[in-house]
Amino acid sequence: MRMSRVEEKAVEFIEKYVNVLFFIIVSISAIYVRYAGRDVLSGDTVGCLQPWFDTIKQGGGVKALKYQVGDYNVLYQTCIAFMTYFKGNSMYIFKIFSVIFDFVMAFISAWMMSDMLSKKKFSTLFNMVYTVVLFLPTVVLNGAYWGQCDAIYTAFLLLTLYYLYKEKYVGAFVFLGIAFGFKFQAVLLLPFIICYYFYKKRFSIFMFVITAVVFWATGIVAFINGRGIMEPFKIYMSQTKTYESMYMNVSSIWVLVGNDYKNLKTFAIQLTIILCGVGLYMIMSKRKKIATAEQFLNTATWFVWVCILFLPAMHERYTFSLDLLLVFLCFMDVKYIKYAATSTTLSLITYGAYLFGNGGIDKWFVIVYLAAFGHYTYTIMKKDWCNVMNESAEENLEKELDHDFDEESESEELGLEE
């Protein structure tokens, strides 16, 4: 029995608009998955987000911005103030806000990867990146279940990276300022940006002033309502003293050493600086290249990974941006799948421990994580190092050939003179 005329038209329509239809179906499915987690109450929601919401609401919404509520910066507090004007359960309002940025972040990810790999927008690659990001377990759990906002600042970090790659430096530093406005964890990308400054030599160090000004400007609604104009900076200064622990439910190297924050903090910070300095040295000595899209992303990923592994006071949600960057690299080369799988799996374990009391990180997990990082470092350095060695060998060969040619020319000239 042949297909009917209606069936043929339907199949033709689906084939013609398959990418758009896939995008719509994935988006609807992602909404449904997140809706399933709407009633999960996390410790952060009960102990922090809801009390902050109630305090700001009782204080008159934006009028309450005159005072610091909670430990997040002024921009997120401003967002909460505007949320208080919506009716409904505050937990749902927080989660809706975070989930919206899940989709924004996924769209930015797909757009960014399509452009970096020279593929059409809404192509197969675009849809696959969009799908993987939306359904990455930690992304789903972070906003829809936990009620946290890591997708928000990460979306702006991705825009920072994308605009750096496109050499649109003003936009990059504007987005970095907005990312800092939401979370101090934007600092994890800072070592790479500094190294990229030395590598690229196409933008001024004073571009960071743009970031500082934009970060400050994110508090303008609060300033209008009586908040001190230096408050955004003071909040982050105080945050550095809030969590006096070497690690918090994360695969940090300090799990293997100990949790003596007082005596290990300085060592941890200096070790991180040294490792980032080694990375900068390798870049400036041409041993590590950042010329291609893959090299750009794998270098940024390396610096973020160093910070998460070796800095003190890291906790599980700080791996959010790292996991995304590793996933992006998988679309460039399948060799990165093992690193992405390791990192996202360990992140998922830490999420399960916090949200559902399902175990947690032990020393063996950290050893696996360190091994993955070490092998990743070897992988991204090996190819660039071999290329450098080959280029050096070619240059030496050319010099030897030129030298031999010059000697032959001199011999011929002497023969003619005789």
Secondary structure, DSSP 8 states (H G I E B T S, - for coil): ----HHHHHHHHHHHHTHHHHHHHHHHHHHHHHHHTTTT---HHIIIIIHHHHHHHHHTTGGGGGGS--SSS-HHHHHHHHHHTTS-S-HHHHHHHHHHHHHHHHHHHHHHHHHHHTT--TTSHHHHHHHHHHHH-HHHHIIIIIT---HHHHHHHHHHHHHHHHTT-HHHHHHHHHHHHHH-GGGGGGHHHHHHHHHHH--S-GGGHHHHHHHHHHTTHHHHHTT--TTHHHHHHHHHTTT---SEESS--GGGTT---HHHHHHHHHHHHHHHHHHHHHHHHTTSS---SHHHHHHHHHHHHHHHHHHSTTEEGGGGHHHHHHHHHHHTT-GGGHHHHHHHHHHHHHHHHHHHH------HHHHHHHHHHHHHHHHHHHHHHHHHHHHHHHHHHHHHHHHHHHHHHHHHHHHHHH-
